[in-house]
Amino acid sequence: MRTTKTYLIFLRFFFCFFLASVAAPVQADVEEDTRPRNVRVVWLRNPSTTATLIWDTVKPTTDNSVRIQQHGAEEARTHKARWNESYSYADKENVDLNYHRVLIDGLLPSTRYDVEFESDGQKSRRLYFVTAPDDNRSMTFLFGGDSRSDQRARRSVNEMMAELVTEAQATEDPADDIVGLIHAGDYVATGTSLKQWSRWLGDHELTTAEDGRLLPIIPARGNHDRGRLFNEAFGFKIKDQHNWYGVSFGTFLRVSVLNTEASVAGRQAKWLDQELATNRATHRWLVAQYHRPAYAATKWPSSALIHWVPLFEKHNVDLVCEGDGHTIKRTVPIRNGKQDPTGIVYVGEGGLGVPPRQPKPKRWYLQSPGMCGSGHHVQRLKFEEDTLTYEVVLLGGKIGDRWEKKK
């Protein structure tokens, strides 16, 4: 009797333990599927007062919001996500991933905002971003492109960028503070692959500093970024075929983002002419960025050489940032197709993780005082009242090139 009773107690205990062990992972999986991930801040306009906040969940969710609070303030605001959709091409690769997007305006310039993302009761850790200055304050940006193909290298470069943001904060000099990342395109190898975008978006979180500071991104479309996923990942309208726009940092700096995957002539060239004419009269510094290079370090020149370069020279753009070549390059100053001290310098060409190529150093515009090289890297652009300082930061932290432009 006692043996039978003991045996029944043991069976009851084992059965309860079995149920608990089966149930626990199911609950954990549900929470994991609705946990906010791939958090990012995108600047498409008015970065001093406006930000697009985007995050993902594995499963569709019905209650998605961002809680935002000026750092140190008592009151917080909650913004419901107005866009909650499954990514395109999910069925093609049998991938579950959904995006949630909030556009927030009415922010204060040069201000830290603490943010917390929530989907169906699951919350992210507390993060923060800093809005852009709107005055003539010196500032620094990171620039790069071509982060596809080599995930290990991409993750290493992203981690280095987070370290650079942290190091810049430690100097306590506002001029050193890294405001955002200017990205020249080619995030993934296949623009219609949600699996690749999912990996890229997850890796982009590694640019977040250790203290939770998010690095806002100013994106351009690359030739590998065809399809709707680019628009969905960065908050453009789904059917937007243009993806050219301008972002102002007060009257100090204007970044004109172009799209070499659309027609570079016609409407885009007309827009660029007006964009540069208007902002040259009001801004201290003008920068253009796009993917396929006009003065290529290894490939043939793109049609930007014919349609955009004359406009850059007409309006005296201060710097042009290009991608696509998988090299390091800084041209001599160029005007009218030749070296000219009054000309424009073109830098690039993408080192955020893609396997490097070797440049062609015999091209006249890459010879001294220009330079070219190879290796994973990010470029750092510091804008001050009278000086633009350009540096190439190689993976590991060594400075691979440095150049200054004086006003």
Buried (B, 14 or more C-beta within 10 A) or exposed (E): EEEEEEEEEEEEEEEEEEEEEEEEEEEEEBEBBBBBBBBBBBBBBBBBBBBBBBBBBBBBBEEBBBBBBBEEEEEEEEBEBEBBEBBBBBEEEEBBBBBBBBBBEEBEBBBBBBBBBBBBEBEBEEBBBBBBBBEBBBBBBBBBBBBBBBBEBBBBBBBBBBBBBBEBBEEEEEBBBBBBBBBBBBBBEBBBBBBBBBBBBBBBBBBBBEEBBBBBBBBBBBBBBEBBBBBBBBBBEEEBEBBBBBBBBBBBBBBBBBBBBBBBEEEBBEBBBEBBEEBBEEBBBBBBBBBBBBBBBBBEEBEBBEBBBEBBBEBEBBBBBBBBBBBBBBBBBBBEEEBEEEBBBBBBBBBBBBEBBEBBBEBEBBBEEBBBBBBBBBBBBBBBEEEBBBBBBBBEEEEBBEBEBEE
